[in-house]
Amino acid sequence: MKQLITALILFSSAILFGQTADAAFKKGEAKFNNKDYKGAITDFTKATTLNPKNATAFYCRASCKQRLEDYKGAIADYTQAIKLKPTYAVAYTNRARSKYISLELAGTPADYKAIIADYTKAIELNPRDTAAYLNKAATKEFLKDYTGCIEDLRKLCELVPNNGEAFYSKANCEDKAGNKEAACVDWDKALELGETRAQPLKAKNCNQ
């Protein structure tokens, strides 16, 4: 009988523990949706304390920190989310973005290669992650790897042919690579898809 009572107490504690962690998470989620990021961080911190294996709570806290421009804190939480859930595709994308911004365009080549590796992993896990494709290409463009930039954006344009930003970004990389004719074709396509930023570049660089 004593063993049964002890088991029941442990079972009840586990249920209460789960409910408390879940309640804290839901409170954080509501505050996040209301853009109360500081308040949400408090609740997500409670959720991660009560349940240190909750990858989503770490991810959500990271998202709050990212919006508050605490990029180092965001990177740490995205990393923990990935550690707990290695298939967390969007965590790789957002960690890479936080890394890129935190470097303030002054990182080492190794820093940017690590960012590209995160985007590559995100795409491997979720081949339809348009943000990962765009930002991976932008990182390569910053490194003046225009061939790599064009290749990533070509894949994105094939994946989502109605994405004007993808054609606009590809045109810019084509232009920097010296492929003026290809750039003009892409600026024209971007305009067709409603990307108005392409208009002055097309007017300046392409024969009308």
Secondary structure, 3 states (H helix, E strand, C coil): CHHHHHHHHHHHHHHHHHHHHHHHHHHHHHHHHCCCHHHHHHHHHHHHHHCCCCHHHHHHHHHHHHHCCCHHHHHHHHHHHHHHCCCCHHHHHHHHHHHHHHHCCCCCHHHHHHHHHHHHHHHHHCCCCHHHHHHHHHHHHHCCCHHHHHHHHHHHHHHCCCCHHHHHHHHHHHHHCCCHHHHHHHHHHHHHCCCCCHHHHHHHHCCC
